[in-house]
Amino acid sequence: MTQRINAMQQSPELFKKFVEFSMLEKSSAIEQKTLDLVHIRASQINGCGFCLDMHVKEAKLHGERELRLYHLPIWRESTLFSPRERAALAWTEILTRLPEHGVPGDVYDRVRTQLSEKELSDLTFSVMAINAWNRLNVAFTTVPGSADKAYGLDKAGLE
């Protein structure tokens, strides 16, 4: 796999602003472990190898258990996720695979039983960001693991 374009080099100002936008997640009302699950799940759905690789490694660095990572594609059947995490994952999936007629009311209502308006708003921005990163990296075939050293992901112990 060869990277087609390096967006950071070709569009440095846009890239910088998008990184700044993404860094605002650190002040999110959604806890980091849930954000890790959201990033991984959206990246799985979108087939983004670079982001999937990156966020699995980040999750490991944040203390996520391996079995939960393995169960992420089957989160509905798994007993390893809390109701709050399930709500976040449901919201991630519906926004990543946005239905033709928008988000169904029953999905919104179920998610709202677990997340406040502020949390749902913050989560929506996180889902928007990871989907945009997925599209950028899929379009330009960014090589999985190619930024590990720069982001400290080589410390995750996943080879």
ROPADO-697344 format. One record per residue (C-alpha): z, x, y; residue number from 1. Coordinates in pm, whole numbers, plus 50000, padded with zeros to 5 digits. Example, Ala and Ser with C-alpha at 12.3 -4.5 7.8 and 13.67 -1.06 7.14 Angstrom:
REM residues 2
w: 50780&u: 51230&v: 49550&num: 1
w: 50714&u: 51367&v: 49894&num: 2
***
This chain:
REM residues 159
w: 50000&u: 50000&v: 50000&num: 1
w: 49903&u: 50135&v: 50339&num: 2
w: 50026&u: 49996&v: 50667&num: 3
w: 49737&u: 49848&v: 50865&num: 4
w: 49880&u: 49865&v: 51215&num: 5
w: 50208&u: 49994&v: 51357&num: 6
w: 50304&u: 49711&v: 51593&num: 7
w: 50582&u: 49919&v: 51748&num: 8
w: 50327&u: 50178&v: 51859&num: 9
w: 50053&u: 49933&v: 51955&num: 10
w: 50271&u: 49682&v: 52146&num: 11
w: 50584&u: 49875&v: 52242&num: 12
w: 50710&u: 49637&v: 52513&num: 13
w: 50665&u: 49326&v: 52300&num: 14
w: 50823&u: 49501&v: 52003&num: 15
w: 51119&u: 49616&v: 52214&num: 16
w: 51180&u: 49265&v: 52351&num: 17
w: 51157&u: 49113&v: 52005&num: 18
w: 51411&u: 49364&v: 51871&num: 19
w: 51639&u: 49273&v: 52164&num: 20
w: 51599&u: 48904&v: 52078&num: 21
w: 51682&u: 48974&v: 51714&num: 22
w: 51986&u: 49182&v: 51806&num: 23
w: 52138&u: 48877&v: 51975&num: 24
w: 52216&u: 48753&v: 51623&num: 25
w: 52520&u: 48979&v: 51636&num: 26
w: 52678&u: 48722&v: 51870&num: 27
w: 52572&u: 48429&v: 51652&num: 28
w: 52812&u: 48155&v: 51548&num: 29
w: 52682&u: 48214&v: 51194&num: 30
w: 52864&u: 48481&v: 50993&num: 31
w: 52675&u: 48795&v: 50891&num: 32
w: 52686&u: 48729&v: 50516&num: 33
w: 52519&u: 48391&v: 50567&num: 34
w: 52259&u: 48546&v: 50798&num: 35
w: 52185&u: 48803&v: 50527&num: 36
w: 52119&u: 48520&v: 50279&num: 37
w: 51897&u: 48343&v: 50534&num: 38
w: 51694&u: 48659&v: 50600&num: 39
w: 51647&u: 48726&v: 50230&num: 40
w: 51554&u: 48368&v: 50141&num: 41
w: 51295&u: 48333&v: 50418&num: 42
w: 51148&u: 48671&v: 50324&num: 43
w: 51124&u: 48562&v: 49959&num: 44
w: 50942&u: 48244&v: 50058&num: 45
w: 50705&u: 48430&v: 50290&num: 46
w: 50639&u: 48711&v: 50043&num: 47
w: 50744&u: 48978&v: 50291&num: 48
w: 50821&u: 49288&v: 50086&num: 49
w: 50933&u: 49497&v: 50382&num: 50
w: 51184&u: 49238&v: 50508&num: 51
w: 51305&u: 49145&v: 50161&num: 52
w: 51370&u: 49511&v: 50081&num: 53
w: 51545&u: 49567&v: 50414&num: 54
w: 51768&u: 49261&v: 50405&num: 55
w: 51875&u: 49304&v: 50042&num: 56
w: 51987&u: 49656&v: 50133&num: 57
w: 52165&u: 49529&v: 50445&num: 58
w: 52338&u: 49260&v: 50240&num: 59
w: 52461&u: 49522&v: 49994&num: 60
w: 52592&u: 49732&v: 50285&num: 61
w: 52771&u: 49421&v: 50415&num: 62
w: 52944&u: 49381&v: 50077&num: 63
w: 52729&u: 49110&v: 49919&num: 64
w: 52763&u: 49075&v: 49542&num: 65
w: 52452&u: 49153&v: 49339&num: 66
w: 52473&u: 48837&v: 49129&num: 67
w: 52453&u: 48621&v: 49442&num: 68
w: 52140&u: 48810&v: 49546&num: 69
w: 51987&u: 48743&v: 49204&num: 70
w: 52081&u: 48375&v: 49231&num: 71
w: 51935&u: 48326&v: 49577&num: 72
w: 51601&u: 48182&v: 49454&num: 73
w: 51800&u: 47930&v: 49246&num: 74
w: 52073&u: 47857&v: 49502&num: 75
w: 52055&u: 47481&v: 49438&num: 76
w: 52154&u: 47526&v: 49073&num: 77
w: 52393&u: 47817&v: 49125&num: 78
w: 52767&u: 47770&v: 49167&num: 79
w: 52795&u: 48092&v: 49368&num: 80
w: 52724&u: 47949&v: 49714&num: 81
w: 52955&u: 47755&v: 49942&num: 82
w: 52855&u: 47419&v: 50094&num: 83
w: 52809&u: 47595&v: 50429&num: 84
w: 52579&u: 47857&v: 50275&num: 85
w: 52385&u: 47582&v: 50097&num: 86
w: 52336&u: 47405&v: 50429&num: 87
w: 52210&u: 47727&v: 50589&num: 88
w: 51973&u: 47789&v: 50300&num: 89
w: 51841&u: 47431&v: 50309&num: 90
w: 51777&u: 47463&v: 50684&num: 91
w: 51607&u: 47800&v: 50631&num: 92
w: 51375&u: 47659&v: 50367&num: 93
w: 51278&u: 47347&v: 50561&num: 94
w: 51200&u: 47548&v: 50877&num: 95
w: 51017&u: 47820&v: 50684&num: 96
w: 50802&u: 47564&v: 50501&num: 97
w: 50788&u: 47323&v: 50793&num: 98
w: 50667&u: 46987&v: 50658&num: 99
w: 50367&u: 46819&v: 50817&num: 100
w: 50585&u: 46550&v: 50973&num: 101
w: 50877&u: 46769&v: 51077&num: 102
w: 51229&u: 46800&v: 50946&num: 103
w: 51334&u: 46489&v: 50755&num: 104
w: 51639&u: 46309&v: 50890&num: 105
w: 51825&u: 46329&v: 50560&num: 106
w: 51796&u: 46709&v: 50555&num: 107
w: 51920&u: 46732&v: 50913&num: 108
w: 52208&u: 46493&v: 50838&num: 109
w: 52316&u: 46694&v: 50531&num: 110
w: 52305&u: 47022&v: 50721&num: 111
w: 52502&u: 46875&v: 51011&num: 112
w: 52792&u: 46793&v: 50777&num: 113
w: 52845&u: 47170&v: 50743&num: 114
w: 52733&u: 47318&v: 51075&num: 115
w: 52823&u: 47239&v: 51434&num: 116
w: 52551&u: 47187&v: 51692&num: 117
w: 52606&u: 47543&v: 51820&num: 118
w: 52591&u: 47686&v: 51468&num: 119
w: 52276&u: 47489&v: 51389&num: 120
w: 52114&u: 47604&v: 51710&num: 121
w: 52204&u: 47970&v: 51643&num: 122
w: 52085&u: 47939&v: 51283&num: 123
w: 51754&u: 47794&v: 51401&num: 124
w: 51695&u: 48094&v: 51626&num: 125
w: 51775&u: 48324&v: 51332&num: 126
w: 51528&u: 48143&v: 51109&num: 127
w: 51267&u: 48163&v: 51385&num: 128
w: 51324&u: 48537&v: 51418&num: 129
w: 51305&u: 48623&v: 51048&num: 130
w: 50992&u: 48413&v: 51006&num: 131
w: 50829&u: 48597&v: 51296&num: 132
w: 50931&u: 48935&v: 51152&num: 133
w: 50793&u: 48826&v: 50814&num: 134
w: 50461&u: 48734&v: 50968&num: 135
w: 50436&u: 49062&v: 51158&num: 136
w: 50515&u: 49273&v: 50852&num: 137
w: 50297&u: 49072&v: 50612&num: 138
w: 50002&u: 49084&v: 50854&num: 139
w: 50022&u: 49460&v: 50896&num: 140
w: 50140&u: 49539&v: 50538&num: 141
w: 50448&u: 49733&v: 50644&num: 142
w: 50556&u: 49939&v: 50343&num: 143
w: 50890&u: 49834&v: 50189&num: 144
w: 51153&u: 50103&v: 50231&num: 145
w: 50951&u: 50293&v: 50492&num: 146
w: 51223&u: 50255&v: 50757&num: 147
w: 51527&u: 50305&v: 50532&num: 148
w: 51635&u: 50633&v: 50681&num: 149
w: 51587&u: 50512&v: 51041&num: 150
w: 51799&u: 50201&v: 50978&num: 151
w: 52058&u: 50368&v: 50754&num: 152
w: 51951&u: 50158&v: 50456&num: 153
w: 51932&u: 50462&v: 50231&num: 154
w: 52313&u: 50431&v: 50214&num: 155
w: 52284&u: 50102&v: 50022&num: 156
w: 52251&u: 50290&v: 49696&num: 157
w: 51953&u: 50085&v: 49580&num: 158
w: 51668&u: 50294&v: 49455&num: 159
***
